[in-house]
């Protein structure tokens, strides 16, 4: 499930980004990735197993990881050559 973010989704995302930035200088990017991955694992475990299968949860994760990667790559390619 990937789709354009609703305004409230973007608010939550920006709050999470601000939280990570507050702590990012105290750890490596790999540590931040490990913490975020741990949180995703816990969020998967908290899904309603009657309506969300493990496969469906992982499909959502996979698609959104790919989408996030595409967004970053697009942003980076649009800034090439700028200082």
C-alpha positions as a LaTeX table, in Angstrom:
\begin{tabular}{lrrr}
\hline
Residue & $x$ (\AA) & $y$ (\AA) & $z$ (\AA) \\
\hline
Unk1 & 0.00 & 0.00 & 0.00 \\
Unk2 & 1.62 & 3.18 & $-1.20$ \\
Unk3 & $-0.26$ & 6.33 & $-1.99$ \\
Unk4 & 0.18 & 10.01 & $-1.63$ \\
Unk5 & 0.33 & 10.99 & 1.99 \\
Unk6 & $-2.67$ & 12.67 & 3.51 \\
Unk7 & $-1.88$ & 15.93 & 5.28 \\
Unk8 & $-2.10$ & 14.20 & 8.67 \\
Unk9 & 0.37 & 11.53 & 7.49 \\
Unk10 & 2.86 & 14.22 & 6.57 \\
Unk11 & 2.46 & 15.84 & 10.01 \\
Unk12 & 3.31 & 12.53 & 11.72 \\
Unk13 & 6.24 & 11.98 & 9.35 \\
Unk14 & 7.65 & 15.46 & 10.02 \\
Unk15 & 7.28 & 14.91 & 13.79 \\
Unk16 & 9.24 & 11.66 & 13.50 \\
Unk17 & 11.93 & 13.37 & 11.40 \\
Unk18 & 12.27 & 16.10 & 14.04 \\
Unk19 & 12.59 & 13.48 & 16.78 \\
Unk20 & 15.29 & 11.58 & 14.88 \\
Unk21 & 17.18 & 14.81 & 14.18 \\
Unk22 & 17.19 & 15.64 & 17.91 \\
Unk23 & 19.10 & 12.42 & 18.59 \\
Unk24 & 20.97 & 11.81 & 15.32 \\
Unk25 & 24.19 & 13.53 & 16.36 \\
Unk26 & 24.57 & 11.03 & 19.22 \\
Unk27 & 24.55 & 7.91 & 17.02 \\
Unk28 & 25.48 & 6.60 & 13.61 \\
Unk29 & 23.03 & 6.40 & 10.74 \\
Unk30 & 23.23 & 2.60 & 11.06 \\
Unk31 & 22.13 & 2.85 & 14.70 \\
Unk32 & 19.20 & 5.05 & 13.67 \\
Unk33 & 18.28 & 2.46 & 11.02 \\
Unk34 & 18.42 & $-0.31$ & 13.63 \\
Unk35 & 16.14 & 1.61 & 16.00 \\
Unk36 & 13.65 & 2.42 & 13.23 \\
Unk37 & 13.68 & $-1.20$ & 12.06 \\
Unk38 & 13.03 & $-2.40$ & 15.61 \\
Unk39 & 10.08 & $-0.04$ & 15.84 \\
Unk40 & 8.70 & $-1.28$ & 12.50 \\
Unk41 & 8.98 & $-4.85$ & 13.78 \\
Unk42 & 6.98 & $-3.93$ & 16.86 \\
Unk43 & 4.37 & $-2.11$ & 14.76 \\
Unk44 & 4.00 & $-5.23$ & 12.59 \\
Unk45 & 3.47 & $-7.35$ & 15.71 \\
Unk46 & 0.75 & $-4.96$ & 16.91 \\
Unk47 & $-1.39$ & $-5.31$ & 13.77 \\
Unk48 & $-4.80$ & $-6.92$ & 14.13 \\
Unk49 & $-4.01$ & $-10.49$ & 13.08 \\
Unk50 & $-7.65$ & $-11.02$ & 12.12 \\
Unk51 & $-7.42$ & $-8.43$ & 9.35 \\
Unk52 & $-3.72$ & $-8.04$ & 8.55 \\
Unk53 & $-1.68$ & $-11.10$ & 7.65 \\
Unk54 & 2.08 & $-11.07$ & 8.21 \\
Unk55 & 2.48 & $-11.15$ & 4.42 \\
Unk56 & 0.27 & $-8.08$ & 3.99 \\
Unk57 & 2.17 & $-6.21$ & 6.70 \\
Unk58 & 5.50 & $-7.01$ & 5.04 \\
Unk59 & 4.09 & $-5.95$ & 1.66 \\
Unk60 & 3.22 & $-2.55$ & 3.15 \\
Unk61 & 6.72 & $-2.27$ & 4.65 \\
Unk62 & 8.48 & $-3.33$ & 1.44 \\
Unk63 & 6.50 & $-1.00$ & $-0.81$ \\
Unk64 & 6.98 & 1.97 & 1.48 \\
Unk65 & 10.72 & 1.33 & 1.91 \\
Unk66 & 11.03 & 1.27 & $-1.88$ \\
Unk67 & 8.91 & 4.41 & $-2.19$ \\
Unk68 & 10.97 & 6.23 & 0.43 \\
Unk69 & 14.16 & 5.26 & $-1.40$ \\
Unk70 & 12.72 & 6.59 & $-4.67$ \\
Unk71 & 11.78 & 9.88 & $-3.00$ \\
Unk72 & 15.31 & 10.39 & $-1.64$ \\
Unk73 & 16.96 & 9.44 & $-4.93$ \\
Unk74 & 14.70 & 11.85 & $-6.82$ \\
Unk75 & 15.53 & 14.64 & $-4.38$ \\
Unk76 & 19.24 & 13.92 & $-4.65$ \\
Unk77 & 19.19 & 13.84 & $-8.44$ \\
Unk78 & 17.42 & 17.19 & $-8.57$ \\
Unk79 & 20.18 & 18.81 & $-6.49$ \\
Unk80 & 23.20 & 17.45 & $-8.36$ \\
Unk81 & 25.70 & 20.10 & $-9.15$ \\
Unk82 & 24.47 & 22.47 & $-6.47$ \\
Unk83 & 26.66 & 23.46 & $-3.54$ \\
\hline
\end{tabular}
